[in-house]
């Protein structure tokens, strides 16, 4: 016999926690799948636990955000059993996703972190904090072809109103690996505590390790309250400097050192991703959750080019340390990147040359001063004393000898900084003889680049100029320097990439698999009609009328860009109808309202 609480059938247990057991259930009134969280019996008899459980329901019920699990109902204060009903999320926890899929690039973890920060912005604005952020409380929803990140289980959330607040001072509630140090010390949790917990999740996603993990909970808490964690870039060298700085700031021991708010953190993550060429993070995240390997393949060259471009810009401004940091990030993703290796060799040669120049200048200046001192003794019978006698002008530190300027700082994309033909003789630099002066270098030829586009490119743009239309294989001619490529097709996401002629020369043929856009599905008629796709609830017809459902093309269709899905419509009090619907990537699909015949009981 199926157990029930109120109007909800408890079909199967799907999880358990410190406060409750979670069931997959069915709302018998609305005939929809739900999640039912029932408070443990030994807690339900305690007034403070029941009060906290009811408060959780009222707090979370105020939240309405696509990144937060929606609450439908709760038991009330006087019910014999305390329970909470939420939407049922088809998918897996972030912990399971990380174990089964992982985060091949740190920026993929940053995309998830950005989605969680956005959910926290909404919750904090409503006066609600989570207090138990951890991978087990983050769900990766995979229903209806629309993958998304959802923050779940505000099991110990609090309303931050002074006249209606439950005091939990001294209570150690939460996961030791993700708790803020001020909470461990018995302090009050606030928005910055959630930011700290999100920082631990970011660290874990981007490095594969927890920042404060120890051999036992006591060791973990000791490291946490002392702020003892490894530099994330020492754990994963592929982590960019800007992303590492964001993570470290979230884990500041002093709450004042963390981002001021979830909104500030969201802005920092968004700006960092934009600088890495990810201008539309929500779309890239949805693609990653649906097709991790394909998204990684498309994203890796974009990150490489963005880091290389930043490194060149730093080098042009003489910011060698920052440039080296970016170049390290490139080599972590592409160890044999030819232009980075050439730039590093140039920096090393310039550094040796500058050191040699300083030594030569010292020898020249020392010799000149010695000669002047000797002349002074011979002429005046005494040495020249600064301030009493005028010393003839000497070569400044900006010259190696009369008329020979010191080597200028390296510029991005330049070759060795030394003038061709300049030799080092002992410790003195000598200019070349006229016979040894190099001839004017010839301009480098254009480099051909063959690109194979799947399915095909309706438009190909080179540096913003259309150069081809409706072609699957395109041969481009790249002049020396860096170029921006863009491939467009109405059914696919546009593909953007920066590439230099030097890189193209070693690339051979470049393959561009365009990522299909989801189809946009809208259902007409009664807004309360429930819409099921391949047996999974998408939502109501009214939901689709407000914002079309994004439906991925089935992998087993006639092509990656077209396929059939099974659609079922169920209106209240009417029989369900089902049909096969053909969808195409990037196109609108409108399903009409139920007919009078279909609407019969």
Buried (B, 14 or more C-beta within 10 A) or exposed (E): EEEEBBEBBBBEEEBEBEBBBBBBBBBEEEEBBBBBBBBBEEBBEEEEBBEBBBBBBBBBBEBEBBBBBBBBBBBEBEBEEBBBBBBBBBBBBBBBBBEEBBBBBBBBBBBBBBBBBBBBBBBBBBBBBBBBBBBBBBBBBBBBBBBBBBBBBBBBBBBBEEEEEEEBEEEEBBBBBBBBBBBBEEBEBBBBBBBBBBBBBBBBBBBBBBBBBBEEEEEBBBBBBEBEBEEBBEBBEBBBBBBBBBBBBBBBBEBEEBBEBBBBBBBBBBEBBEBBBBEEBEBBBBBBBBBBEBBBBBBBBBBBBBBBBBBBBBBBEEBBEBBBBBBBBBBBBBEEBEBBBBBBEBBEBBEEBBEBBEEBBEEBBEEBEEEBEEEBEEEEEEEBEEEEEEBEEEBEEEBBBEEBEBBEEBBBBBBBBBBEEBEBEEEBBBBEEEEEEEEEEEEEEEBEBBBBBBBBBBBBBBEEEEBBEEBEEBEBEBEBEBBEBBBBBEBBBBBBBBBBBBBBBEBEEBEBBBBBBBBBBBBBBBBEBBBBBBEBBBBBBBBBEEEBBBBBBBEEBEEBBBBBBEBBBBBEEBEBBEEEBEBBBBBEBEBEBBEEEBBEE
